[in-house]
Amino acid sequence: MDALTAAKARIDRALNEIELKLFALKARAASGAAAPDDDLFAPLPSSASDQARIADLEAAGQEAAEALAAAAQAVREVLEQQTDESVDAEGKESTVESR
């Protein structure tokens, strides 16, 4: 196994783990179940502005999760393209080097 293949395998494993965590978070959010509060001493949101801020933060988190999923797919595509370019039609390594 060459270095490029090993690096691609490590990145694929890491991206798969991230996607699994994202899917778990999305499923938990979709179920409507209340997430346990990590800070037992945090004040409960009491005003409409607090609730709006929380909603904004949750929406930003959702957008970040979607952007991360898109970035993971883009990384996979680039790695696949580099792997395809590094081997020519005869199965020999070409002169294209990875960056």
C-alpha positions as a Markdown table, in Angstrom:
| # | Residue | x | y | z |
|---|---|---|---|---|
| 1 | Met | 0.0 | 0.0 | 0.0 |
| 2 | Asp | 1.5 | 3.3 | -1.0 |
| 3 | Ala | 1.4 | 6.5 | 1.0 |
| 4 | Leu | -1.4 | 8.0 | -1.1 |
| 5 | Thr | -3.6 | 5.0 | -0.7 |
| 6 | Ala | -3.0 | 4.8 | 3.1 |
| 7 | Ala | -3.7 | 8.6 | 3.5 |
| 8 | Lys | -6.9 | 8.2 | 1.4 |
| 9 | Ala | -8.0 | 5.3 | 3.6 |
| 10 | Arg | -7.4 | 7.3 | 6.8 |
| 11 | Ile | -9.3 | 10.3 | 5.5 |
| 12 | Asp | -12.2 | 8.0 | 4.4 |
| 13 | Arg | -12.4 | 6.4 | 7.8 |
| 14 | Ala | -12.3 | 9.8 | 9.5 |
| 15 | Leu | -15.0 | 11.3 | 7.2 |
| 16 | Asn | -17.2 | 8.2 | 7.7 |
| 17 | Glu | -17.0 | 8.7 | 11.5 |
| 18 | Ile | -17.9 | 12.3 | 11.2 |
| 19 | Glu | -20.8 | 11.6 | 8.9 |
| 20 | Leu | -22.1 | 8.9 | 11.4 |
| 21 | Lys | -22.0 | 11.4 | 14.2 |
| 22 | Leu | -23.8 | 14.0 | 12.1 |
| 23 | Phe | -26.5 | 11.5 | 11.2 |
| 24 | Ala | -26.9 | 10.6 | 14.9 |
| 25 | Leu | -27.2 | 14.3 | 15.8 |
| 26 | Lys | -29.7 | 14.9 | 13.0 |
| 27 | Ala | -31.8 | 11.9 | 14.1 |
| 28 | Arg | -31.8 | 13.1 | 17.7 |
| 29 | Ala | -32.8 | 16.6 | 16.6 |
| 30 | Ala | -35.5 | 15.3 | 14.3 |
| 31 | Ser | -37.0 | 13.1 | 17.0 |
| 32 | Gly | -37.7 | 16.2 | 19.1 |
| 33 | Ala | -36.3 | 14.6 | 22.2 |
| 34 | Ala | -34.8 | 17.0 | 24.6 |
| 35 | Ala | -31.0 | 16.7 | 24.7 |
| 36 | Pro | -29.6 | 16.5 | 28.2 |
| 37 | Asp | -28.1 | 19.7 | 29.5 |
| 38 | Asp | -24.4 | 19.4 | 30.1 |
| 39 | Asp | -24.4 | 22.4 | 32.5 |
| 40 | Leu | -26.7 | 21.8 | 35.4 |
| 41 | Phe | -26.3 | 25.3 | 36.7 |
| 42 | Ala | -27.0 | 27.1 | 33.5 |
| 43 | Pro | -30.0 | 29.4 | 33.7 |
| 44 | Leu | -33.0 | 28.3 | 31.6 |
| 45 | Pro | -33.8 | 30.6 | 28.7 |
| 46 | Ser | -36.5 | 32.9 | 30.1 |
| 47 | Ser | -37.0 | 35.6 | 27.5 |
| 48 | Ala | -38.0 | 35.5 | 23.9 |
| 49 | Ser | -34.6 | 36.9 | 22.9 |
| 50 | Asp | -32.9 | 34.0 | 24.6 |
| 51 | Gln | -35.1 | 31.5 | 22.8 |
| 52 | Ala | -34.5 | 33.3 | 19.5 |
| 53 | Arg | -30.7 | 33.2 | 20.1 |
| 54 | Ile | -30.9 | 29.5 | 20.8 |
| 55 | Ala | -32.9 | 28.9 | 17.6 |
| 56 | Asp | -30.3 | 30.9 | 15.7 |
| 57 | Leu | -27.4 | 28.9 | 17.1 |
| 58 | Glu | -29.2 | 25.6 | 16.3 |
| 59 | Ala | -29.8 | 26.8 | 12.7 |
| 60 | Ala | -26.1 | 27.8 | 12.4 |
| 61 | Gly | -25.2 | 24.3 | 13.7 |
| 62 | Gln | -27.4 | 22.7 | 11.1 |
| 63 | Glu | -25.8 | 24.8 | 8.4 |
| 64 | Ala | -22.3 | 23.9 | 9.6 |
| 65 | Ala | -23.2 | 20.2 | 9.6 |
| 66 | Glu | -24.5 | 20.4 | 6.0 |
| 67 | Ala | -21.4 | 22.3 | 5.0 |
| 68 | Leu | -19.2 | 19.7 | 6.6 |
| 69 | Ala | -21.0 | 16.9 | 4.8 |
| 70 | Ala | -20.5 | 18.7 | 1.5 |
| 71 | Ala | -16.8 | 19.3 | 2.3 |
| 72 | Ala | -16.4 | 15.6 | 3.1 |
| 73 | Gln | -17.9 | 14.6 | -0.2 |
| 74 | Ala | -15.6 | 17.1 | -2.0 |
| 75 | Val | -12.6 | 15.7 | -0.3 |
| 76 | Arg | -13.6 | 12.2 | -1.4 |
| 77 | Glu | -14.0 | 13.3 | -5.0 |
| 78 | Val | -10.6 | 15.0 | -5.1 |
| 79 | Leu | -8.9 | 12.0 | -3.6 |
| 80 | Glu | -10.7 | 9.7 | -6.1 |
| 81 | Gln | -9.7 | 12.0 | -8.9 |
| 82 | Gln | -6.0 | 12.1 | -7.8 |
| 83 | Thr | -6.0 | 8.3 | -7.5 |
| 84 | Asp | -7.4 | 7.9 | -11.0 |
| 85 | Glu | -4.9 | 10.4 | -12.4 |
| 86 | Ser | -1.9 | 8.6 | -10.7 |
| 87 | Val | -2.6 | 5.5 | -12.7 |
| 88 | Asp | -2.6 | 5.6 | -16.5 |
| 89 | Ala | -4.6 | 3.3 | -18.8 |
| 90 | Glu | -2.0 | 0.5 | -18.7 |
| 91 | Gly | -2.0 | 0.4 | -14.9 |
| 92 | Lys | 1.4 | 2.0 | -14.6 |
| 93 | Glu | 2.1 | 5.0 | -12.4 |
| 94 | Ser | 2.1 | 8.2 | -14.3 |
| 95 | Thr | 4.2 | 11.3 | -13.6 |
| 96 | Val | 1.3 | 13.1 | -11.9 |
| 97 | Glu | 2.3 | 13.7 | -8.3 |
| 98 | Ser | -0.1 | 14.3 | -5.5 |
| 99 | Arg | 0.1 | 17.7 | -3.7 |
